[in-house]
Amino acid sequence: MEVKVKNPWHRPVVIFLACVITAGIIIMVAISVVQYKPLHQKYKYGIVLDAGSSHTSVFIYEWPAEKENNTGMVRQKHTCNVQGKGISSYSDNPMGAGTSLKDCMEEAKQKIPAHRHHETPVYLGATAGMRLLKMENEEASEKVLDSVARSLKDLPFSYQGARIISGQEEGAFGWITVNYLSENLRKPTGTLGALDLGGASTQITFVPQQEIESHDNSIDFRLYGNDYHLYTHSFLCYGKDQALKLSMGKKIESTPKADETHPIELRDPCFHPGYNFTRTAQTVFNTPCMKKVKMANENFFHVGTGNWSQCRQSIRKIFNTSYCPYSRCSFNGVFQPSVSGNFGAFSAFFFVMDFLKLTNDSLDLTKQKLATYCSTPWKEIAETHPHINKKYLSEYCFSATYILTLLEDGYKFTSNNWNDISFIKKIGDSDAGWTLGYMLNLTNMIPAEAPDVPLMPYGGYVTFMLLFSLLILVLLLLVYLYFRRSTRTAQKDII
């Protein structure tokens, strides 16, 4: 007699397990497809205008619409240098200040997608040049700011203001920039101090190892979930251009006066031997940084002697180190903790030292090279660099000597920690300076859009796929065991 055995594949349990396994495989494939689909990255943009004493630069920044610990991930997309001098030079023609920005802002319109124009914030920060103009003529400074404000408001961007930023802000935002670009803000390691040198002011900012005795020199930030307590100070009138005027003023005061028919001859050790230029008092002493120097004649002969050690001594006279109301001071009675850790020196610090190829030497070797350079005849210097503006070329000896004096005598760096200073122009694709830090801080006020993110974090995805795979293997094993058991039972039934 034939015994009819039921096929084990038709059992409800096997059908159920097969359905579960099939569904599991489909789910895993679907999750993998969704997890690794290309993400459409949405960006936002911001524009910061750095209105410095000698020129204006326009920086365009972009960052993902999502944020990390409430701080936008900002990078520099484009920069444009405005033709002409800084906006403070337009005190007699305020309308020209706004007009001067036109070409660079047209570039910005091309670089930023049109559908983002209306939501792209524009900020203008004016620094030491405008601070000096405000000291000298507040009405003129207001007219200049009104002019640039009108020009920026006429653009399709979201105008957020044009103002004079404080020296403290300039220093602190420069610190944020170099540490953001170095990725120190997202690491538990130490931060980088910031040294900034412009034409009219200089800033020093770092995390001190001791208490800050002067409240005017402290500022607090919270970035990437961490709190930072900074020492910062800005020395107005101690940028390289104003320092040159201060130094020349000191020399003029000690130069024997000539009669009406013979202009004063200013013999200057900070300029190359053979350098000879006729200057007017107006071009040198028209600054609120110094008292008006009384001269018997409007013109004077500026003659270079090229003596580095004498140049150093003359520059030291513009620093007052005889008075300090605190436990420690830099100069002019300003509190400063001991410098510690690594520093990034940018702006004019970099441009001057890089031109003279002095960015990687020890302090002693830097002094030796600079002494040789300053004693080189002016004719030879001019012939070696025929394409460089003669005004800027003639000032490198002074500027570099001033930088050494500022860092060593002013900020108290020594030969032991001189190489802790890195002279930097860019970190990655972004310029070192205060504008990126300014933008980083301001992105906290820009609402974040809902981000496009993967379905689950990478670690969670791997864990999920592993557990799901194990589950399917277990189910397959159960099916196999059930099938095997059913087959044996059927065979026994046949026998």
Summary of the structure (lengths in Angstrom):
residues: 495
radius of gyration: 33.5
end to end distance: 11.5
largest distance: 144.2
contacts: 1587
relative contact order: 0.14
helix: 46%
strand: 20%
